[in-house]
Protein backbone atom coordinates (compact mmCIF):
# COMPACT_ATOMS: atom_id res chain seq x y z
CA UNK A 1 0.00 0.00 0.00
CA UNK A 2 2.83 2.37 0.84
CA UNK A 3 4.54 1.70 -2.51
CA UNK A 4 1.33 2.47 -4.43
CA UNK A 5 0.80 5.63 -2.41
CA UNK A 6 4.32 6.79 -3.32
CA UNK A 7 3.59 6.34 -7.05
CA UNK A 8 0.38 8.36 -6.76
CA UNK A 9 2.22 11.08 -4.85
CA UNK A 10 4.92 11.13 -7.52
CA UNK A 11 2.35 11.47 -10.31
CA UNK A 12 0.51 14.25 -8.47
CA UNK A 13 3.78 16.06 -7.79
CA UNK A 14 4.67 15.88 -11.50
CA UNK A 15 1.23 17.19 -12.46
CA UNK A 16 1.54 20.04 -9.98
CA UNK A 17 5.06 20.90 -11.13
CA UNK A 18 3.89 21.02 -14.75
CA UNK A 19 0.50 22.65 -14.16
CA UNK A 20 1.21 25.61 -16.46
CA UNK A 21 2.27 23.31 -19.29
CA UNK A 22 -0.78 21.08 -18.83
CA UNK A 23 -3.13 24.07 -18.68
CA UNK A 24 -1.66 25.51 -21.88
CA UNK A 25 -1.91 22.10 -23.54
CA UNK A 26 -5.59 21.62 -22.72
CA UNK A 27 -6.50 25.21 -23.62
CA UNK A 28 -4.69 24.77 -26.95
CA UNK A 29 -6.38 21.42 -27.56
CA UNK A 30 -9.77 22.95 -26.75
CA UNK A 31 -9.28 25.91 -29.10
CA UNK A 32 -8.04 23.65 -31.91
CA UNK A 33 -10.95 21.28 -31.41
CA UNK A 34 -13.43 24.14 -31.72
CA UNK A 35 -11.72 25.25 -34.94
CA UNK A 36 -11.81 21.65 -36.23
CA UNK A 37 -15.53 21.38 -35.46
CA UNK A 38 -16.39 24.62 -37.25
CA UNK A 39 -14.13 23.75 -40.19
CA UNK A 40 -15.87 20.39 -40.55
CA UNK A 41 -19.31 21.99 -40.38
CA UNK A 42 -18.30 24.65 -42.91
CA UNK A 43 -16.95 21.98 -45.26
CA UNK A 44 -20.15 19.95 -44.86
CA UNK A 45 -22.23 23.02 -45.61
CA UNK A 46 -20.42 23.47 -48.92
CA UNK A 47 -22.11 20.19 -50.01
CA UNK A 48 -19.28 19.35 -52.36
CA UNK A 49 -17.63 17.01 -49.84
CA UNK A 50 -18.87 13.91 -48.10
CA UNK A 51 -18.90 13.54 -44.33
CA UNK A 52 -15.69 11.49 -44.31
CA UNK A 53 -13.87 13.88 -46.65
CA UNK A 54 -14.82 16.92 -44.61
CA UNK A 55 -13.81 15.16 -41.39
CA UNK A 56 -10.40 14.30 -42.86
CA UNK A 57 -9.79 17.85 -44.12
CA UNK A 58 -10.90 19.28 -40.76
CA UNK A 59 -8.49 16.89 -39.03
CA UNK A 60 -5.67 18.12 -41.29
CA UNK A 61 -6.52 21.71 -40.35
CA UNK A 62 -6.52 20.67 -36.69
CA UNK A 63 -3.12 18.99 -37.12
CA UNK A 64 -1.56 22.11 -38.61
CA UNK A 65 -3.09 24.44 -36.03
CA UNK A 66 -2.31 22.12 -33.11
CA UNK A 67 1.33 21.85 -34.20
CA UNK A 68 1.62 25.64 -34.25
CA UNK A 69 0.10 25.87 -30.77
CA UNK A 70 2.33 23.09 -29.41
CA UNK A 71 5.48 24.48 -30.98
CA UNK A 72 5.09 28.19 -30.23
CA UNK A 73 2.72 28.38 -27.26
CA UNK A 74 2.96 25.25 -25.14
CA UNK A 75 6.54 24.07 -25.56
CA UNK A 76 8.17 27.22 -26.99
CA UNK A 77 11.24 25.27 -27.99
CA UNK A 78 12.59 26.79 -31.17
CA UNK A 79 14.90 24.59 -33.14
CA UNK A 80 17.97 26.27 -34.58
CA UNK A 81 18.76 23.39 -36.88
CA UNK A 82 16.38 23.09 -39.86
CA UNK A 83 16.96 19.30 -40.03
CA UNK A 84 15.72 18.90 -36.45
CA UNK A 85 12.70 21.08 -37.20
CA UNK A 86 11.76 19.08 -40.30
CA UNK A 87 12.25 15.81 -38.44
CA UNK A 88 10.05 17.17 -35.67
CA UNK A 89 7.31 18.10 -38.18
CA UNK A 90 7.44 14.67 -39.88
CA UNK A 91 7.15 12.88 -36.53
CA UNK A 92 4.24 15.16 -35.60
CA UNK A 93 2.40 14.33 -38.83
CA UNK A 94 2.91 10.59 -38.28
CA UNK A 95 1.69 10.85 -34.68
CA UNK A 96 -1.34 12.84 -35.88
CA UNK A 97 -2.15 10.06 -38.36
CA UNK A 98 -1.96 7.53 -35.52
CA UNK A 99 -4.23 9.77 -33.44
CA UNK A 100 -6.74 9.98 -36.32
CA UNK A 101 -6.83 6.18 -36.47
CA UNK A 102 -7.09 5.73 -32.69
CA UNK A 103 -9.85 8.34 -32.46
CA UNK A 104 -11.95 6.42 -34.99
CA UNK A 105 -11.07 3.13 -33.29
CA UNK A 106 -11.97 4.31 -29.77
CA UNK A 107 -15.24 5.92 -30.84
CA UNK A 108 -16.23 2.85 -32.86
CA UNK A 109 -15.28 0.49 -30.06
CA UNK A 110 -17.17 2.41 -27.39
CA UNK A 111 -20.18 2.81 -29.68
CA UNK A 112 -20.34 -0.98 -30.05
CA UNK A 113 -19.95 -1.47 -26.30
CA UNK A 114 -22.28 1.31 -25.14
CA UNK A 115 -24.63 1.87 -28.13
CA UNK A 116 -24.82 5.59 -27.37
CA UNK A 117 -23.07 7.87 -29.86
CA UNK A 118 -22.63 10.85 -27.53
CA UNK A 119 -21.13 8.83 -24.68
CA UNK A 120 -18.92 6.89 -27.10
CA UNK A 121 -17.60 10.14 -28.61
CA UNK A 122 -16.99 11.60 -25.15
CA UNK A 123 -15.13 8.60 -23.74
CA UNK A 124 -13.24 8.04 -27.00
CA UNK A 125 -12.30 11.71 -27.15
CA UNK A 126 -11.03 11.73 -23.56
CA UNK A 127 -8.90 8.64 -24.11
CA UNK A 128 -7.58 10.04 -27.39
CA UNK A 129 -6.68 13.39 -25.74
CA UNK A 130 -4.74 11.58 -23.03
CA UNK A 131 -2.97 9.51 -25.68
CA UNK A 132 -2.26 12.70 -27.64
CA UNK A 133 -0.77 14.40 -24.57
CA UNK A 134 1.41 11.36 -23.87
CA UNK A 135 2.63 11.14 -27.48
CA UNK A 136 3.35 14.89 -27.66
CA UNK A 137 5.42 14.75 -24.48
CA UNK A 138 7.22 11.46 -25.06
CA UNK A 139 7.56 11.22 -28.85
CA UNK A 140 7.14 14.50 -30.69
CA UNK A 141 8.56 17.16 -28.37
CA UNK A 142 10.92 15.10 -26.25
CA UNK A 143 14.29 16.52 -25.29
CA UNK A 144 17.18 15.07 -27.25
N, C-alpha and C positions, 0 to 999 in steps of 0.2 A: 504494500500500500504506500509506503514511504517513497519507493522508487517511482511509482506512477505519479505521485503528487509532485515530485521533483521535475518530471517531464512537463507536467501541466504548468508549473511555475515558470519553467524555462520558456515555454511557448508564449505564455502571457507576458513575460518580461521582454521577449523579442517583439511581440506585437506592440507593446507600450513604447519601446525604444524606437520603433519605426512607424509610429502613429501618423506622422506628417506624410510620409511616403504612401502609406496605405490609404489615407484620406484623399490625397491627390490622385491615386490610382482609381479609386472608386468614383470620384467626381468625374474624372476623365472618361471612365468607362460609361458612366451614366449619360454624359453629354454626347458621346459618340453613338451610343445606342439610340438616343432620341433622334439624332441626325440620320442614322440608318433607317429607323422606322419611317420618318418623313420622306426620305429618299425612295424607299420601297413603295410607299403609298403614291408618291408623285409619279414614279415609273409605271405603276399599275393604272393610274388615271390616264396615262397617255394612250392606253389600249393597244399599243403596238407590240407590247411585250407580254409574255405569259407570266404567271405567278412565280414560277421557278426562275425564269430569266431575270425578272425584276429583283427577286430575293438575292440572286447571285451578284448582280451589279451593285445592289445596296450593300452587300457584304464587302465587296471590293472597295467601295467608298469608305465603309467603316474601317477596313484594314489600313487604308492610306491615312485617314484622319487619326486613328488610334496610334499609329506609329509616330506621327508628328507629336501628339500629346505625350506619348511615352518618352520620346527622345528629348524633347525640348521643355517639357513641363515637369514630368514626374522624375525622370532620372537625370536630366540636365548634363549628361556626360557627352561632351562633344569630342568626336574622334578627330585627331589631327592627320591621321593616315587615311587616305581615300580607300585603300584596299580594305582596311578594317571596317570602314563605314559601309562599303558595298557588301562585304561579307555579312555584316550585321543586318542589312536590309534583306538579303537573300534568306538568311535564317528566319527573319521575322515573317517573310512571305510564306515560307514552308510551314512555320508554326501556325500561321493564320489559316492555311489550308487544312491542317490537322484539326484546328478548332472548329472550322466549318463542318467537317465530317463528324466530329464528336458532338457538336450541337444537334445535328440532325439525328444522330444515333441516340443520344440521351432523350430527346423529345419523343422520338418514335418508340423507344423502349418504355418510357414512363406512360405514354399514351396506351400502349398495349396492356401494361400492368394496372393502370388506374382507370382507363376509359373516360377520362375527363381532359379535354384539350387544354384548358386554362391551367389546371394544376400541373399537367405534364410539362407545359411550356415554362412554368415558374420553377419547378424543381430542376428540370433540365438546364434552364438558364443559370440557376444558382450554381449547379455543379460545374457547368462550363466556365462561368466566371472565375471560380476557384481554380480550375485547371489552367485557365488563361493567366491568372496571377502567378501561379507556380511556374508556368513555362516562361513567362516574361522575366521573372527573377532568376531562374536557374539555367535557362537556355539562351534566351535572346540577349538580355542585358547583363550577363554575368561579368564579373571582373576577370580579366585575363592576366 
